[in-house]
Amino acid sequence: MKLSGLVMDPVTNTPIIILKDLEDKNALSIWIGLLEASAIAIEMEKIHVPRPMTHDLLLDTINKAGYEVSRA
């Protein structure tokens, strides 16, 4: 699946990520927290933040140890 979008639920004002399969035939909506939505939006918009976020530190640590994350 791939990230298709990030939207807000108009009723609950809760962020939702939309995942789609690689053929764009099926979609999966997942309600997430505001902090998670913020982190995803920062990555989607390629916004530079002055300090790395926790997941950035973890990925850097994994890469510097000689490993690679191929999927999650």
BAZATI-533902 format. One record per residue (C-alpha): residue in three letters; x, y, z. Coordinates in steps of 0.02 Angstrom, whole numbers, m for minus. Layout:
BEGIN
pt marza->ALA&px->X&py->Y&pz->Z
...
//
This chain:
BEGIN
pt marza->MET&px->0&py->0&pz->0
pt marza->LYS&px->51&py->180&pz->m24
pt marza->LEU&px->2&py->341&pz->61
pt marza->SER&px->m129&py->426&pz->m45
pt marza->GLY&px->m178&py->572&pz->65
pt marza->LEU&px->m204&py->651&pz->234
pt marza->VAL&px->m376&py->725&pz->271
pt marza->MET&px->m478&py->781&pz->420
pt marza->ASP&px->m641&py->696&pz->473
pt marza->PRO&px->m767&py->839&pz->466
pt marza->VAL&px->m874&py->765&pz->605
pt marza->THR&px->m741&py->724&pz->736
pt marza->ASN&px->m603&py->839&pz->673
pt marza->THR&px->m484&py->690&pz->681
pt marza->PRO&px->m347&py->664&pz->551
pt marza->ILE&px->m365&py->517&pz->432
pt marza->ILE&px->m231&py->443&pz->320
pt marza->ILE&px->m288&py->362&pz->159
pt marza->LEU&px->m188&py->213&pz->98
pt marza->LYS&px->m214&py->139&pz->m76
pt marza->ASP&px->m149&py->m20&pz->m153
pt marza->LEU&px->m23&py->m8&pz->m294
pt marza->GLU&px->m159&py->m29&pz->m426
pt marza->ASP&px->m271&py->106&pz->m346
pt marza->LYS&px->m412&py->m21&pz->m334
pt marza->ASN&px->m432&py->m29&pz->m145
pt marza->ALA&px->m416&py->103&pz->m10
pt marza->LEU&px->m397&py->95&pz->178
pt marza->SER&px->m438&py->241&pz->294
pt marza->ILE&px->m350&py->250&pz->462
pt marza->TRP&px->m396&py->377&pz->596
pt marza->ILE&px->m236&py->439&pz->680
pt marza->GLY&px->m183&py->563&pz->814
pt marza->LEU&px->m140&py->746&pz->784
pt marza->LEU&px->45&py->722&pz->822
pt marza->GLU&px->59&py->577&pz->701
pt marza->ALA&px->m34&py->677&pz->568
pt marza->SER&px->84&py->823&pz->594
pt marza->ALA&px->237&py->712&pz->571
pt marza->ILE&px->163&py->635&pz->412
pt marza->ALA&px->117&py->806&pz->342
pt marza->ILE&px->293&py->872&pz->374
pt marza->GLU&px->365&py->726&pz->276
pt marza->MET&px->237&py->739&pz->135
pt marza->GLU&px->272&py->925&pz->113
pt marza->LYS&px->462&py->902&pz->129
pt marza->ILE&px->469&py->1033&pz->267
pt marza->HIS&px->637&py->1052&pz->353
pt marza->VAL&px->625&py->1057&pz->542
pt marza->PRO&px->770&py->1122&pz->648
pt marza->ARG&px->778&py->965&pz->756
pt marza->PRO&px->751&py->787&pz->696
pt marza->MET&px->594&py->696&pz->750
pt marza->THR&px->605&py->530&pz->843
pt marza->HIS&px->571&py->424&pz->689
pt marza->ASP&px->707&py->520&pz->593
pt marza->LEU&px->833&py->481&pz->731
pt marza->LEU&px->785&py->297&pz->728
pt marza->LEU&px->802&py->287&pz->539
pt marza->ASP&px->971&py->375&pz->544
pt marza->THR&px->1031&py->255&pz->679
pt marza->ILE&px->976&py->104&pz->577
pt marza->ASN&px->1059&py->171&pz->419
pt marza->LYS&px->1222&py->216&pz->508
pt marza->ALA&px->1229&py->41&pz->581
pt marza->GLY&px->1235&py->m23&pz->401
pt marza->TYR&px->1054&py->m79&pz->387
pt marza->GLU&px->912&py->m21&pz->277
pt marza->VAL&px->724&py->m16&pz->306
pt marza->SER&px->644&py->m88&pz->150
pt marza->ARG&px->465&py->m90&pz->213
pt marza->ALA&px->363&py->m66&pz->370
//
